[in-house]
Amino acid sequence: MSRHGSGLPNEEFLNRSGQTYDGTGIPPHLTEPVFTKEEFAKKRDSAFDRAVSVLRNKG
């Protein structure tokens, strides 16, 4: 237990339709496979590369 309490939320945040993301988190708009054997073999991170590409093209 931390000195600031148990760490459990005492509030629930809902979106406009009343759905909560507590526990599951907010789903991503874009998906990309990560940590595949091919990625490790090539020492690549396609999720990072895609994120950088999206940010550069939208900026």
Backbone as JSON Lines, residues from 0, in Angstrom:
{"i":0,"aa":"M","n":[0.84,-1.17,0.0],"ca":[0.0,0.0,0.0],"c":[0.89,1.24,0.0]}
{"i":1,"aa":"S","n":[0.57,2.16,-0.9],"ca":[1.36,3.39,-0.95],"c":[0.94,4.33,0.17]}
{"i":2,"aa":"R","n":[1.74,5.34,0.39],"ca":[1.41,6.28,1.45],"c":[0.26,7.21,1.05]}
{"i":3,"aa":"H","n":[-0.17,7.12,-0.22],"ca":[-1.27,7.95,-0.69],"c":[-2.58,7.18,-0.77]}
{"i":4,"aa":"G","n":[-2.63,5.97,-0.31],"ca":[-3.85,5.18,-0.36],"c":[-3.66,3.89,-1.12]}
{"i":5,"aa":"S","n":[-4.75,3.23,-1.39],"ca":[-4.68,1.91,-2.01],"c":[-4.45,1.95,-3.5]}
{"i":6,"aa":"G","n":[-4.68,3.07,-4.15],"ca":[-4.48,3.15,-5.58],"c":[-5.71,2.8,-6.39]}
{"i":7,"aa":"L","n":[-6.81,2.46,-5.76],"ca":[-8.03,2.16,-6.48],"c":[-8.78,3.45,-6.79]}
{"i":8,"aa":"P","n":[-9.37,3.51,-7.99],"ca":[-10.09,4.73,-8.34],"c":[-11.35,4.89,-7.49]}
{"i":9,"aa":"N","n":[-11.69,6.13,-7.19],"ca":[-12.92,6.39,-6.45],"c":[-13.94,7.1,-7.33]}
{"i":10,"aa":"E","n":[-13.64,7.19,-8.63],"ca":[-14.54,7.82,-9.58],"c":[-14.64,6.94,-10.81]}
{"i":11,"aa":"E","n":[-15.74,7.09,-11.52],"ca":[-15.91,6.37,-12.78],"c":[-16.19,7.41,-13.86]}
{"i":12,"aa":"F","n":[-15.43,7.37,-14.93],"ca":[-15.6,8.31,-16.02],"c":[-16.32,7.61,-17.16]}
{"i":13,"aa":"L","n":[-17.34,8.25,-17.68],"ca":[-18.17,7.68,-18.74],"c":[-18.07,8.54,-19.99]}
{"i":14,"aa":"N","n":[-18.23,7.89,-21.16],"ca":[-18.3,8.67,-22.39],"c":[-19.75,9.14,-22.58]}
{"i":15,"aa":"R","n":[-20.02,9.8,-23.67],"ca":[-21.35,10.37,-23.9],"c":[-22.46,9.33,-23.91]}
{"i":16,"aa":"S","n":[-22.15,8.12,-24.34],"ca":[-23.18,7.07,-24.39],"c":[-23.25,6.27,-23.09]}
{"i":17,"aa":"G","n":[-22.48,6.66,-22.08],"ca":[-22.54,6.0,-20.79],"c":[-21.6,4.83,-20.61]}
{"i":18,"aa":"Q","n":[-20.71,4.6,-21.58],"ca":[-19.76,3.49,-21.5],"c":[-18.55,3.9,-20.68]}
{"i":19,"aa":"T","n":[-18.1,2.98,-19.84],"ca":[-16.89,3.23,-19.06],"c":[-15.74,2.42,-19.65]}
{"i":20,"aa":"Y","n":[-14.55,2.94,-19.53],"ca":[-13.36,2.24,-20.0],"c":[-12.49,1.81,-18.83]}
{"i":21,"aa":"D","n":[-13.02,1.86,-17.64],"ca":[-12.29,1.46,-16.44],"c":[-11.93,-0.01,-16.55]}
{"i":22,"aa":"G","n":[-10.67,-0.31,-16.44],"ca":[-10.2,-1.7,-16.54],"c":[-9.72,-2.05,-17.93]}
{"i":23,"aa":"T","n":[-10.56,-1.83,-18.95],"ca":[-10.18,-2.2,-20.32],"c":[-9.35,-1.13,-21.01]}
{"i":24,"aa":"G","n":[-9.54,0.11,-20.6],"ca":[-8.85,1.22,-21.24],"c":[-9.55,1.64,-22.51]}
{"i":25,"aa":"I","n":[-9.07,2.7,-23.11],"ca":[-9.66,3.22,-24.35],"c":[-9.04,2.47,-25.52]}
{"i":26,"aa":"P","n":[-9.86,1.88,-26.38],"ca":[-9.31,1.12,-27.51],"c":[-8.62,2.05,-28.52]}
{"i":27,"aa":"P","n":[-7.57,1.58,-29.16],"ca":[-6.86,2.42,-30.12],"c":[-7.66,2.59,-31.41]}
{"i":28,"aa":"H","n":[-7.44,3.71,-32.08],"ca":[-8.07,3.94,-33.38],"c":[-7.37,3.13,-34.46]}
{"i":29,"aa":"L","n":[-6.09,2.95,-34.32],"ca":[-5.28,2.19,-35.28],"c":[-4.67,0.99,-34.56]}
{"i":30,"aa":"T","n":[-4.62,-0.13,-35.23],"ca":[-3.98,-1.31,-34.64],"c":[-2.82,-1.74,-35.51]}
{"i":31,"aa":"E","n":[-1.85,-2.32,-34.88],"ca":[-0.64,-2.78,-35.57],"c":[-0.09,-3.95,-34.76]}
{"i":32,"aa":"P","n":[0.26,-5.06,-35.42],"ca":[0.85,-6.17,-34.66],"c":[2.19,-5.76,-34.07]}
{"i":33,"aa":"V","n":[2.43,-6.19,-32.85],"ca":[3.69,-5.85,-32.19],"c":[4.31,-7.1,-31.6]}
{"i":34,"aa":"F","n":[5.61,-7.04,-31.44],"ca":[6.39,-8.1,-30.8],"c":[6.26,-9.46,-31.5]}
{"i":35,"aa":"T","n":[6.18,-9.43,-32.82],"ca":[6.15,-10.69,-33.56],"c":[7.58,-11.21,-33.69]}
{"i":36,"aa":"K","n":[7.72,-12.47,-34.02],"ca":[9.06,-13.06,-34.21],"c":[9.8,-12.35,-35.33]}
{"i":37,"aa":"E","n":[9.06,-11.99,-36.38],"ca":[9.68,-11.3,-37.51],"c":[10.21,-9.92,-37.09]}
{"i":38,"aa":"E","n":[9.45,-9.25,-36.24],"ca":[9.89,-7.94,-35.76],"c":[11.19,-8.06,-34.97]}
{"i":39,"aa":"F","n":[11.24,-9.01,-34.07],"ca":[12.45,-9.21,-33.27],"c":[13.63,-9.59,-34.15]}
{"i":40,"aa":"A","n":[13.39,-10.46,-35.13],"ca":[14.48,-10.89,-36.02],"c":[15.06,-9.73,-36.81]}
{"i":41,"aa":"K","n":[14.2,-8.8,-37.22],"ca":[14.65,-7.65,-38.0],"c":[14.99,-6.44,-37.14]}
{"i":42,"aa":"K","n":[14.82,-6.59,-35.81],"ca":[15.06,-5.49,-34.88],"c":[14.26,-4.25,-35.28]}
{"i":43,"aa":"R","n":[12.96,-4.48,-35.55],"ca":[12.07,-3.42,-35.96],"c":[10.92,-3.27,-34.98]}
{"i":44,"aa":"D","n":[10.27,-2.14,-35.04],"ca":[9.09,-1.86,-34.24],"c":[8.07,-1.19,-35.16]}
{"i":45,"aa":"S","n":[7.27,-2.01,-35.84],"ca":[6.35,-1.46,-36.83],"c":[5.28,-0.57,-36.2]}
{"i":46,"aa":"A","n":[4.89,-0.84,-34.96],"ca":[3.9,0.0,-34.3],"c":[4.46,1.41,-34.09]}
{"i":47,"aa":"F","n":[5.7,1.51,-33.66],"ca":[6.35,2.81,-33.49],"c":[6.5,3.51,-34.84]}
{"i":48,"aa":"D","n":[6.96,2.76,-35.85],"ca":[7.14,3.33,-37.18],"c":[5.82,3.87,-37.72]}
{"i":49,"aa":"R","n":[4.74,3.12,-37.53],"ca":[3.43,3.57,-38.02],"c":[2.98,4.81,-37.27]}
{"i":50,"aa":"A","n":[3.18,4.83,-35.96],"ca":[2.77,5.98,-35.16],"c":[3.51,7.24,-35.62]}
{"i":51,"aa":"V","n":[4.81,7.12,-35.86],"ca":[5.59,8.27,-36.33],"c":[5.07,8.72,-37.7]}
{"i":52,"aa":"S","n":[4.79,7.78,-38.57],"ca":[4.29,8.1,-39.91],"c":[2.95,8.82,-39.83]}
{"i":53,"aa":"V","n":[2.04,8.33,-39.0],"ca":[0.73,8.97,-38.85],"c":[0.89,10.38,-38.3]}
{"i":54,"aa":"L","n":[1.72,10.53,-37.28],"ca":[1.91,11.86,-36.7],"c":[2.54,12.84,-37.69]}
{"i":55,"aa":"R","n":[3.49,12.36,-38.46],"ca":[4.13,13.26,-39.44],"c":[3.17,13.67,-40.54]}
{"i":56,"aa":"N","n":[2.31,12.76,-40.97],"ca":[1.39,13.06,-42.06],"c":[0.18,13.88,-41.62]}
{"i":57,"aa":"K","n":[-0.11,13.88,-40.33],"ca":[-1.24,14.66,-39.84],"c":[-0.82,16.03,-39.32]}
{"i":58,"aa":"G","n":[0.49,16.24,-39.18],"ca":[0.97,17.49,-38.61],"c":[1.08,18.55,-39.58]}
